[in-house]
Amino acid sequence: MTGSGDEDHRPPADAWPLLGAEGATVLDGAELLRVDLPFATPVETAVGIHRHRPVVLVHLTAHRPDGTPVEGWGECAALADTTYDAEDADDAFTWLEASLLPALLRVSGRSGALPPVGRIGGLLDGAGHRLARSAVEMAVADAHLRAAGRSLADQLGVAGMRLPAGAVLGLPESVGQLATDLGQLAAAGFARVKVKVAPGTEAVIDGAVRPLLGSGLLVQLDANGTYGDDAADRLAPLDDLGLVCIEQPLGRRDLDGHRRLAAALTTPICLDESLDAPSAVIEAVETGACSMVCVKPARLGGIGAALEVISWCEAHGVPWWIGGMFETGFARGVNRALAACPGRSFPGDLSPPSAYLAGDIVRSEPGRIDARSGHRTFPVPAGPGLGPSPDQALVESWTVRRVAVPTPSD
Ligand code: MG
């Protein structure tokens, strides 16, 4: 962590658990915030229409041995409902307040030494709530990095890099509208566009994407598990479109169905919702259920789990890319740093949050066009910390709930 330790020579996945192992960051307190950020356009899920994205934030206050105060921020990926994950924002808030943060404060004990990130996963003996635990891991890592004056990019060996981004489009309504949207995103420099697909929209996608064959624009589809037994028949007409992949056609537990579908189509199958742990990634790839991996740090169990998956994919030649979960600019910066790690990565869901949120807790840059590739690129955050500190005024303006978590001696 100090820049001179052996961990600097380890691969990022091996070095990550040691972040903070010197015990040089002293924890003073913890609080939980919930900010409700307006969606740019309402988001419809199986449960209803959401106009706000609730974000639970973990905020740690700490200090270095010389007394310099540092803070640590973590962001919980849980959404307003459980359409995509087992936790929602309310559930995550409750769990963080009642169990996880008290456990962190207890483990820090009288000395106040903030544990290294490698100990965070074991705080609750493997009980679920991956999204909430990921938020704690982020906050602890952020505090350690800030105390050391290092960025996540320094930690991962990717400082100074810029990355192309993929954009995401919702379910298409007509060939004309989808063709216009794809054209605008390509002109804006997005290297890849993901289009949501569901049974009944295949002909619209075919009509808009087929004319783009050979244009260089990477197109992939995301079904969010909406297909059933007739998936192969419905998707076969799209199999010669040169799609990057079709993401999560079937339900999250249906690995057998995905394996059969992967055998029936030439388009790679990528899994997303099914991949909720590094072990799930390995099982899905090794059984042929997918040949491409969507890496979502929070869903996998945190930054350390994401690094494990990236490292495994690199070692096994499995293409991967970083997926989005309607993050604020803070967590999206983390995703950019992870996306810069070596491997066969495709442009991920790395567009600025202004693409889907009408408010944020950090100020993001709009990206710039790379003269050589023509792609819009975005920087990995320079730090120190995981990314830029959430802007206090912005956080205040969106906060709807704030709770200080008492220390054991309180
Ligand atoms: Mg997806």
Boltz pocket constraint, residues with backbone or C-beta under 6 A from the ligand:
constraints:
  - pocket:
      binder: B
      contacts: [[A, 222], [A, 224], [A, 247], [A, 248], [A, 272], [A, 273], [A, 294], [A, 323]]
      max_distance: 6.0
